[in-house]
């Protein structure tokens, strides 16, 4: 299970209304129009997605159109920075924020000034679309590893599709990191530290860093599922102990879940810290106070949405519980003194944590809107996942408890003692570094570099031609000066005659 974003939407804008071409040949008239069209295409697909049910949304098309617009926007920024385009006024872009906590749980529309703000919002939408595309691809697989009728070939093919979902989330993590570490810093520089407007949580460095960690944790969760795919299939007929021979190391599985829990916990801490500090001295103060109309348009408290924070909290607790489960199984499978008590202790701990999660799962909403249906689907998926793991824990606990009560008779440690035995987590996946694409035109683009070299060659040819004319002119002046010198002596005349042998028959005797 991965987090599903509500993708933002944006308003219309024409770049020709504020971008003035300052080149002599008006080289950017057509590219400016193409940029407006690329953004209009992006806006259209986002609005269409918002009106479509989640199972029918075409995230691949959204990603392609975002991929198409980003180079054009980068080109506009590069041309403005180089002086080839002049901004007649500061452009203002309209975006609906989707990570803000609002009074009525709606997506408020906010006016964001500067080209860098539009770039940050576009990249944010791009990363969200990558994450949602992963969720869509994984959901279509179903619980294939528990399908008794599936063939080995089909299972491996679905393993590859599962791995594709992991790759998409690693890419999303890289984009979120790029926004947090690079793009938002450029936004601060472009705004001069006091832009007179308040940024939503969507454009906070800490929030994007939190989203990068969350995407990485979601990716690792899917990687664990792929790692257990074959063992899960072989355990379909007889779940629980003994484990099949194909089962990966239980200690490794526990460490992978511990790292997932750590990432979710860190992400939640970052998101909550930014929410608490934003209204006092944090990033919001760096851009000045928002006007009353802007504050009203946001309609929220300047905090991250409760839905996101709840997801991070529940996933942290879930993966912690599953880590305790596998630590218990690992102890139970180890034939050493004292391990029988550890197995029972860890599994009882996991059982308690999962029961708490199952008890606190919210009830389904009564609304009929698409957003309510999406939320109900998330709750059902989470509830089913917790119930499945709780059932598995009970099977293992019953088995190892019987062995300990009848054979090993080891004392069961307290939770404080078990906590000291919990190892550090282990990372299995890494974020894929995102590199901003080259501008579609202007400085930094391939076409611009070729055009620059062509201009340089023309200038070199003109320079060589002018220099050749100067040399010829000097030679002609020298010859005319010698021919008209009547006062020269015999030696000079002799040298002059040698120099003057440029006509037919020069030097001949008559």
C-alpha positions as CSV (number, residue, x, y, z in Angstrom):
1,X,0.0,0.0,0.0
2,X,1.3,3.4,-1.0
3,X,0.0,6.9,-0.3
4,X,-2.3,8.3,-3.0
5,X,-2.2,12.1,-3.6
6,X,-5.0,14.3,-4.8
7,X,-3.2,16.0,-7.8
8,X,-3.4,19.8,-7.8
9,X,-4.9,21.8,-10.7
10,X,-3.8,25.1,-12.1
11,X,-5.4,28.1,-13.8
12,X,-4.8,29.5,-17.3
13,X,-2.0,31.9,-18.3
14,X,-0.5,33.2,-21.5
15,X,3.3,33.8,-21.4
16,X,3.0,36.3,-24.2
17,X,1.1,38.6,-21.8
18,X,4.2,39.2,-19.7
19,X,7.3,37.9,-21.6
20,X,8.8,40.4,-24.1
21,X,11.2,39.1,-26.7
22,X,14.3,41.4,-26.7
23,X,16.2,39.7,-29.5
24,X,16.7,41.6,-32.8
25,X,15.2,38.9,-34.9
26,X,12.3,38.1,-32.4
27,X,13.6,34.5,-32.2
28,X,11.3,33.5,-29.3
29,X,7.9,34.5,-30.6
30,X,7.1,31.0,-31.6
31,X,8.7,29.2,-28.6
32,X,6.7,31.5,-26.2
33,X,3.5,30.4,-27.9
34,X,4.6,26.8,-27.7
35,X,5.2,27.2,-23.9
36,X,1.7,28.5,-23.4
37,X,0.3,25.5,-25.3
38,X,2.4,23.0,-23.3
39,X,1.1,24.5,-20.1
40,X,-2.5,24.5,-21.4
41,X,-2.1,20.8,-22.2
42,X,-0.9,20.1,-18.7
43,X,-3.7,22.1,-17.2
44,X,-6.3,20.2,-19.2
45,X,-5.1,16.8,-18.3
46,X,-5.0,17.7,-14.6
47,X,-8.5,19.0,-14.6
48,X,-9.7,16.0,-16.4
49,X,-8.0,13.7,-13.9
50,X,-9.7,15.5,-11.0
51,X,-13.2,14.7,-12.5
52,X,-12.3,11.0,-13.1
53,X,-12.5,8.2,-10.7
54,X,-9.2,7.0,-9.3
55,X,-9.3,3.6,-11.1
56,X,-9.7,5.3,-14.5
57,X,-7.1,8.0,-14.2
58,X,-4.4,8.0,-16.9
59,X,-1.3,8.8,-14.8
60,X,1.1,8.0,-17.7
61,X,-0.5,10.7,-19.9
62,X,-0.2,13.2,-17.0
63,X,3.5,12.3,-16.5
64,X,4.2,12.7,-20.3
65,X,2.5,16.2,-20.5
66,X,4.3,17.3,-17.4
67,X,7.6,16.0,-18.9
68,X,6.8,18.1,-22.0
69,X,6.1,21.3,-20.1
70,X,9.1,21.4,-17.7
71,X,11.7,22.0,-20.4
72,X,9.7,24.9,-21.9
73,X,9.3,26.5,-18.4
74,X,13.0,26.1,-17.8
75,X,13.7,27.8,-21.1
76,X,11.6,30.8,-20.2
77,X,13.5,31.1,-16.9
78,X,16.9,30.9,-18.6
79,X,15.9,33.5,-21.2
80,X,14.8,35.9,-18.5
81,X,18.0,35.4,-16.6
82,X,20.1,36.0,-19.7
83,X,18.2,39.1,-20.7
84,X,16.8,37.7,-24.0
85,X,13.3,37.9,-22.5
86,X,12.1,40.8,-20.4
87,X,9.2,40.4,-17.9
88,X,6.8,43.3,-18.3
89,X,5.4,42.4,-14.9
90,X,5.8,39.6,-12.4
91,X,3.7,36.6,-13.5
92,X,1.2,35.1,-11.1
93,X,0.3,31.5,-11.4
94,X,-2.9,30.0,-9.9
95,X,-2.5,26.5,-8.2
96,X,-4.8,24.5,-6.0
97,X,-2.9,23.2,-3.0
98,X,-3.6,19.6,-1.9
99,X,-1.3,19.2,1.1
100,X,-2.8,22.0,3.2
101,X,-5.0,21.4,6.2
102,X,-8.2,23.5,5.6
103,X,-11.3,24.1,7.6
104,X,-13.6,22.3,5.2
105,X,-11.0,19.8,3.9
106,X,-11.0,21.3,0.5
107,X,-8.2,22.2,-2.0
108,X,-7.9,26.0,-1.8
109,X,-6.7,28.0,-4.8
110,X,-3.6,30.1,-4.2
111,X,-1.9,32.8,-6.4
112,X,1.8,32.1,-6.6
113,X,4.1,34.8,-8.0
114,X,7.3,34.1,-10.0
115,X,8.3,31.6,-12.6
116,X,10.3,29.6,-10.0
117,X,7.0,29.1,-8.0
118,X,5.4,27.6,-11.1
119,X,8.4,25.3,-11.6
120,X,8.3,24.1,-8.0
121,X,4.5,23.4,-8.2
122,X,4.9,21.6,-11.6
123,X,7.7,19.4,-10.2
124,X,5.7,18.7,-7.1
125,X,2.7,17.6,-9.3
126,X,5.2,15.5,-11.4
127,X,6.5,13.6,-8.3
128,X,2.9,13.1,-7.0
129,X,1.9,11.7,-10.4
130,X,4.8,9.2,-10.4
131,X,3.8,8.0,-6.9
132,X,0.1,7.6,-8.0
133,X,1.2,5.8,-11.1
134,X,3.1,3.3,-8.9
135,X,0.0,2.8,-6.8
136,X,-2.2,2.3,-9.9
137,X,0.2,-0.3,-11.3
138,X,0.5,-2.2,-8.0
139,X,-3.2,-2.2,-7.4
140,X,-3.9,-3.9,-10.7
141,X,-1.7,-6.8,-9.7
142,X,-3.9,-7.9,-6.8
143,X,-2.6,-10.4,-4.2
144,X,-1.0,-12.5,-6.9
145,X,1.5,-14.1,-4.6
146,X,-1.3,-15.8,-2.7
147,X,-3.0,-17.1,-5.9
148,X,-2.8,-20.9,-5.8
149,X,-3.5,-21.2,-9.5
150,X,-0.8,-18.8,-10.7
151,X,2.1,-20.2,-12.7
152,X,5.8,-19.6,-12.0
153,X,6.1,-17.6,-15.2
154,X,3.1,-15.4,-14.4
155,X,4.3,-14.8,-10.9
156,X,7.8,-13.7,-12.1
157,X,6.1,-11.3,-14.7
158,X,4.1,-9.7,-11.9
159,X,7.2,-9.5,-9.8
160,X,8.8,-7.4,-12.5
161,X,5.7,-5.1,-12.6
162,X,6.0,-4.8,-8.8
163,X,9.7,-3.9,-9.3
164,X,8.5,-1.2,-11.8
165,X,6.4,0.3,-9.0
166,X,9.4,0.4,-6.8
167,X,11.4,2.3,-9.5
168,X,8.6,4.8,-9.9
169,X,8.6,5.6,-6.2
170,X,12.4,5.9,-6.2
171,X,12.1,8.4,-9.0
172,X,9.4,10.3,-7.1
173,X,11.7,10.4,-4.1
174,X,14.4,11.9,-6.2
175,X,12.1,14.6,-7.5
176,X,10.9,15.6,-4.0
177,X,14.5,15.8,-2.9
178,X,15.3,18.1,-5.9
179,X,12.5,20.4,-5.0
180,X,13.5,20.6,-1.3
181,X,17.3,20.9,-1.9
182,X,17.5,23.0,-5.1
183,X,14.3,24.4,-6.5
184,X,12.9,26.0,-3.4
185,X,16.3,27.5,-2.7
186,X,16.2,29.2,-6.1
187,X,12.7,30.4,-5.3
188,X,14.0,32.1,-2.2
189,X,16.7,33.8,-4.2
190,X,14.4,34.9,-7.0
191,X,11.9,36.4,-4.4
192,X,14.7,38.2,-2.6
193,X,13.7,36.9,0.8
194,X,10.6,39.1,1.0
195,X,8.1,38.4,-1.7
196,X,5.1,39.6,0.2
197,X,3.3,36.3,0.0
198,X,2.9,33.2,2.1
199,X,3.8,29.8,0.7
200,X,1.5,26.8,1.3
201,X,2.9,23.6,2.9
202,X,3.3,22.3,-0.7
203,X,6.3,24.6,-1.1
204,X,8.0,24.1,2.2
205,X,11.5,22.5,2.2
206,X,10.7,20.3,5.2
207,X,7.5,19.0,3.7
208,X,9.1,18.0,0.4
209,X,12.0,16.4,2.4
210,X,9.3,14.5,4.3
211,X,7.6,13.4,1.0
212,X,11.0,12.2,-0.3
213,X,11.4,10.0,2.8
214,X,7.8,8.7,2.5
215,X,8.2,7.8,-1.1
216,X,11.4,5.9,-0.3
217,X,9.6,4.1,2.6
218,X,6.7,3.1,0.2
219,X,9.3,1.8,-2.3
220,X,11.0,-0.3,0.3
221,X,7.7,-1.7,1.5
222,X,7.0,-2.9,-2.1
223,X,10.6,-4.3,-2.3
224,X,9.9,-6.4,0.8
225,X,6.8,-7.7,-0.8
226,X,8.8,-8.7,-3.9
227,X,11.4,-10.4,-1.8
228,X,8.8,-12.5,-0.1
229,X,6.8,-13.3,-3.2
230,X,8.0,-16.8,-3.8
231,X,7.9,-17.8,-0.2
232,X,4.4,-16.3,0.2
233,X,3.2,-18.4,-2.8
234,X,4.7,-21.6,-1.4
235,X,3.1,-20.9,2.0
236,X,-0.4,-20.4,0.5
237,X,-1.5,-23.9,1.4
238,X,0.1,-24.1,4.8
239,X,0.7,-20.6,6.2
240,X,2.8,-20.2,9.3
241,X,5.7,-22.4,10.5
242,X,7.7,-24.2,9.3
243,X,9.0,-21.7,6.8
244,X,9.6,-22.8,3.2
245,X,13.2,-23.2,2.1
246,X,12.8,-20.3,-0.3
247,X,12.0,-17.9,2.5
248,X,14.6,-15.1,2.8
249,X,16.4,-14.4,6.1
250,X,13.8,-13.5,8.8
251,X,16.4,-11.2,10.5
252,X,16.8,-9.3,7.2
253,X,13.1,-8.9,6.7
254,X,12.8,-7.5,10.2
255,X,15.6,-5.0,9.6
256,X,14.0,-3.8,6.3
257,X,10.7,-3.2,8.1
258,X,12.5,-1.3,10.9
259,X,14.0,1.0,8.3
260,X,10.6,1.6,6.8
261,X,9.3,2.5,10.2
262,X,12.2,4.9,10.7
263,X,11.6,6.6,7.4
264,X,7.9,7.1,8.1
265,X,8.7,8.4,11.6
266,X,11.3,10.9,10.3
267,X,8.9,12.1,7.6
268,X,6.1,12.7,10.1
269,X,8.5,14.6,12.4
270,X,9.6,16.8,9.5
271,X,6.0,17.6,8.4
272,X,4.9,18.3,11.9
273,X,7.9,20.5,12.8
274,X,7.4,22.6,9.7
275,X,3.7,23.1,10.5
276,X,4.4,24.3,14.0
277,X,7.2,26.7,13.0
278,X,5.6,28.2,9.9
279,X,3.4,30.7,11.6
280,X,6.2,32.2,13.7
281,X,9.6,32.6,12.3
282,X,10.0,29.9,9.6
283,X,9.8,30.0,5.9
284,X,6.6,31.9,5.9
285,X,8.2,34.9,7.6
286,X,11.0,34.9,5.0
287,X,8.5,35.8,2.3
288,X,6.5,38.3,4.3
289,X,2.9,38.1,5.5
290,X,0.2,37.2,3.1
291,X,-2.5,39.7,2.3
292,X,-6.0,39.3,3.8
293,X,-7.4,38.2,0.5
294,X,-4.7,35.6,0.2
295,X,-5.2,34.3,3.7
296,X,-8.9,34.0,3.1
297,X,-8.3,32.1,-0.2
298,X,-6.1,29.6,1.6
299,X,-8.8,29.0,4.3
300,X,-6.5,26.9,6.4
301,X,-4.2,26.9,9.4
302,X,-1.0,26.7,7.3
303,X,-0.5,23.1,8.4
304,X,0.0,19.8,6.6
305,X,-3.2,17.9,5.9
306,X,-4.2,15.5,8.7
307,X,-4.7,12.7,6.1
308,X,-1.0,12.7,5.3
309,X,0.1,12.9,8.9
310,X,-2.3,10.0,9.8
311,X,-0.9,7.9,7.0
312,X,2.7,8.4,8.2
313,X,1.7,7.6,11.8
314,X,-0.1,4.4,10.9
315,X,2.5,3.1,8.5
316,X,5.2,3.7,11.2
317,X,3.2,1.7,13.7
318,X,2.4,-1.0,11.2
319,X,6.0,-1.6,10.0
320,X,7.2,-1.5,13.6
321,X,4.7,-4.3,14.5
322,X,5.7,-6.4,11.5
323,X,9.4,-5.9,12.4
324,X,8.6,-7.3,15.9
325,X,6.8,-10.2,14.2
326,X,9.8,-11.2,12.2
327,X,12.1,-10.8,15.1
328,X,9.9,-13.2,17.0
329,X,9.9,-15.7,14.1
330,X,13.7,-15.3,13.8
331,X,14.1,-16.1,17.5
332,X,11.7,-19.1,17.2
333,X,13.5,-20.6,14.3
334,X,16.9,-20.4,16.2
335,X,17.5,-23.4,18.3
336,X,19.3,-21.7,21.1
337,X,18.6,-21.4,24.8
338,X,16.3,-18.4,25.7
339,X,15.2,-17.8,22.1
340,X,11.8,-19.5,22.7
341,X,10.9,-16.9,25.3
342,X,12.1,-14.1,23.0
343,X,9.9,-15.5,20.1
344,X,6.8,-15.5,22.3
345,X,7.6,-12.0,23.7
346,X,8.1,-10.4,20.3
347,X,5.0,-12.0,18.8
348,X,2.8,-11.0,21.7
349,X,4.2,-7.4,21.3
350,X,3.4,-7.5,17.5
351,X,-0.1,-8.9,18.2
352,X,-0.9,-6.1,20.7
353,X,0.3,-3.4,18.2
354,X,-1.7,-4.8,15.3
355,X,-4.8,-5.1,17.5
356,X,-4.4,-1.4,18.5
357,X,-4.2,-0.4,14.8
358,X,-7.2,-2.5,13.9
359,X,-9.3,-1.0,16.7
360,X,-8.4,2.6,15.7
361,X,-9.2,2.2,12.0
362,X,-11.8,4.9,11.1
363,X,-15.2,4.0,10.0
364,X,-16.2,4.4,6.4
365,X,-17.6,7.8,5.4
366,X,-21.2,8.3,4.2
367,X,-20.3,10.8,1.4
368,X,-20.8,10.0,-2.2
369,X,-18.0,12.2,-3.7
370,X,-15.0,10.9,-5.5
371,X,-12.7,12.1,-2.7
372,X,-14.8,10.2,-0.1
373,X,-14.7,7.1,-2.2
374,X,-11.0,7.3,-2.5
375,X,-10.6,7.7,1.3
376,X,-12.9,4.7,1.9
377,X,-10.8,2.6,-0.4
378,X,-7.7,3.5,1.5
379,X,-9.3,2.6,4.8
380,X,-10.5,-0.7,3.5
381,X,-7.1,-1.6,2.1
382,X,-5.4,-0.7,5.4
383,X,-7.9,-2.6,7.4
384,X,-7.5,-5.7,5.2
385,X,-3.7,-5.5,5.5
386,X,-3.8,-5.2,9.3
387,X,-6.3,-8.1,9.6
388,X,-4.1,-10.3,7.3
389,X,-0.9,-9.7,9.3
390,X,-2.8,-10.1,12.7
391,X,-4.0,-13.5,11.6
392,X,-0.4,-14.5,10.6
393,X,1.0,-13.3,13.9
394,X,-1.6,-15.3,15.8
395,X,-0.6,-18.5,13.9
396,X,3.1,-18.0,14.7
397,X,2.5,-17.1,18.3
398,X,0.4,-20.2,18.9
399,X,3.0,-22.4,17.4
400,X,6.0,-21.0,19.3
401,X,4.0,-20.7,22.6
402,X,3.2,-24.4,22.5
403,X,6.9,-25.3,21.9
404,X,8.0,-23.0,24.8
405,X,5.3,-24.3,27.2
406,X,6.1,-28.0,26.4
407,X,9.8,-28.1,25.5
408,X,12.0,-25.1,26.1
409,X,10.3,-23.4,29.1
410,X,12.1,-20.1,28.6
411,X,11.0,-17.0,30.5
412,X,9.2,-14.4,28.3
413,X,11.1,-11.1,28.5
414,X,9.4,-7.8,29.2
415,X,9.0,-5.3,26.4
416,X,11.7,-3.1,27.9
417,X,14.1,-6.0,27.7
418,X,13.0,-6.9,24.1
419,X,13.5,-3.3,23.1
420,X,17.2,-3.6,23.9
421,X,17.3,-6.5,21.4
422,X,15.9,-4.6,18.5
423,X,18.6,-4.1,15.8
424,X,19.0,-1.1,13.5
425,X,17.1,-1.0,10.3
426,X,18.6,-1.7,6.8
427,X,18.0,0.1,3.6
428,X,17.2,-1.9,0.4
429,X,16.4,0.9,-2.0
430,X,17.7,4.3,-2.8
431,X,16.2,7.4,-4.3
432,X,17.0,8.0,-8.0
433,X,18.7,11.3,-8.6
434,X,16.5,13.6,-10.6
435,X,18.3,16.0,-13.0
436,X,16.3,18.9,-14.5
437,X,15.9,18.6,-18.2
438,X,17.7,21.0,-20.6
439,X,15.7,24.0,-21.6
440,X,13.6,23.5,-24.8
441,X,15.1,26.7,-26.3
442,X,17.4,29.6,-25.4
443,X,20.5,29.5,-23.2
444,X,21.4,25.9,-22.2
445,X,19.5,24.2,-25.0
446,X,21.1,22.2,-27.8
447,X,19.7,24.5,-30.5
448,X,21.1,27.5,-28.7
449,X,24.6,26.1,-28.5
450,X,24.6,25.2,-32.2
451,X,23.3,28.7,-33.0
452,X,26.0,30.3,-30.9
453,X,28.8,28.3,-32.6
454,X,27.3,29.2,-36.0
455,X,27.4,32.9,-35.0
456,X,31.0,32.6,-33.8
457,X,32.1,31.1,-37.1
458,X,30.4,33.9,-39.0
459,X,32.2,36.5,-36.9
460,X,35.5,34.7,-37.4
461,X,35.0,34.7,-41.2
462,X,34.1,38.4,-41.2
463,X,37.2,39.2,-39.1
464,X,39.5,37.2,-41.4
465,X,38.0,38.9,-44.4
466,X,38.5,42.4,-42.9
467,X,42.1,41.6,-42.0
468,X,42.9,40.4,-45.6
469,X,41.5,43.6,-47.0
470,X,43.7,45.6,-44.7
471,X,46.8,43.6,-45.8
472,X,46.1,44.2,-49.5
473,X,45.4,47.8,-48.8
474,X,48.8,48.3,-47.1
475,X,50.6,46.5,-50.0
476,X,49.0,48.7,-52.6
477,X,49.9,51.9,-50.6
478,X,53.5,50.7,-50.4
479,X,53.8,50.1,-54.1
480,X,52.4,53.5,-55.1
481,X,54.7,55.3,-52.6
482,X,57.8,53.8,-54.2
483,X,56.8,54.6,-57.8
484,X,56.3,58.3,-57.1
485,X,59.7,58.9,-55.3
486,X,61.9,60.9,-57.7
487,X,64.5,62.0,-55.2
488,X,65.8,58.5,-54.4
489,X,69.5,57.6,-55.1
490,X,70.8,54.8,-57.3
491,X,70.6,52.1,-54.6
492,X,67.1,53.1,-53.7
493,X,66.2,53.1,-57.4
494,X,67.7,49.7,-57.7
495,X,65.7,48.4,-54.8
496,X,62.6,50.2,-56.0
497,X,63.0,48.6,-59.5
498,X,63.2,45.2,-57.8
499,X,60.1,46.0,-55.8
500,X,58.3,47.3,-58.8
501,X,58.6,44.2,-61.0
502,X,54.9,43.7,-61.0
503,X,54.2,44.5,-64.6
504,X,54.7,42.4,-67.7
505,X,58.3,42.6,-69.0
506,X,59.6,44.2,-65.8
507,X,63.5,44.1,-65.6
508,X,63.8,43.4,-69.4
509,X,66.5,45.2,-71.5
510,X,65.4,47.5,-74.3
